[in-house]
Amino acid sequence: MEDDPDQTELDGVRRELRRLAADDAAAPEVPAEVTARVGAALRNAPSPRRRFRFPRLR
């Protein structure tokens, strides 16, 4: 049985994100004020009316 291509690609993206998360030079520390402002903006943003469904890639 073949692996699901979507799952294989997703696993690759996850692997790269883990690698970047371990690299301090690729993701320097974010100031607390910036994190607080982003969090506040997300909490105060209106909820989306409906979820957009991306078409499946072939």
N, C-alpha and C positions, 0 to 999 in steps of 0.2 A: 504494500500500500504506500503510495506517495505521500509526502508531507504536503500540507496545505500551503500553497505559495504565499498567501496572505500572512499566515502564521510564521512562515520562515522569514519573511521581510520584517514582520513585527519583532521577532526575536533578534534580528540584526540591529534594528533601531534601539531596542532595549540594551543590547550589549554595548553599543556605542555611547549611549547615555550614561551607563555605569562607568565606562572608561573616562568620559569627560568629567563626571562627578568626582572622580578620584584625582583629577589633575587640577591643583590649586591655581596654576597659571592660566588655565582655560576658563576658570570661573572664580574670579576674585571675590572677596567678601563684599557684600552689599551693605551700605550704611543702614542702620536701624530706621532712620527717618524715611528713607526710600521704601523700605519694606512696609512700614506703617501706612504710607500714603497709597501704595498699590493695594494693600489689604482693604483700606477704607473705601477706595474707589470701587473695588469689586463688591464689597458688601452693600454699597449704596446704589449700584447699577441696577436698572430694571431687569427682571427676568426675561429671557427670550420668550416670545409668544409661542413659537414652535421650534422644534429641533430640526435643523437642516440635515437632510440625508444626502451624503455624497454618493454619486453613482459608483457602482462597483467597477473597478478597473479590470480590463480583460487582457 
